[in-house]
């Protein structure tokens, strides 16, 4: 067990980072933490051992688990919301979930299942793809053309890349 882990498991201790402050569990709003691809707010009620002098946060395994649980919940919510908003925009433009599933190589019904059950978290890749398609639906046709150029007996990946750079 590291010195940092041993220290962080105590209720209060002198900060080994600055040597001056006392580290105590504090719950305060306005904190943020990186989680996967997002910077998310840390719940104000979550106590994190923090030095009163230098502000260093001492996150032990217990605090890390609580923090991960809270951030995962918020992350899932944001990914689902991005997917829902993107699909609604595509629907407004008369673009079906089925056509989006086809072009993205998803199983038939996957997007409906994803948005109605809430039991899965969309990946960042899928959520961002859907957002980009909703922002510029012409990309659907670009992707369809890409798959056509890669199909057949003489695919040309380098040619596809050249085509993509001039298609924009």
Protein Blocks (a to p, Z undefined) as FASTA:
>chain_A
ZZklmmmmpmbdcdfklomaccdddddehiacdehjbccdddfklccdddfklopacddf
klmmmmmmmmmmmmmmmmmmmmmmmmmmmmmnopafklmmmmnopaehklmmmmmnopac
cdfklmmmmmmmmmmmmlmmmmmmmmmmmgcjkdcfklmmmmmmmmZZ
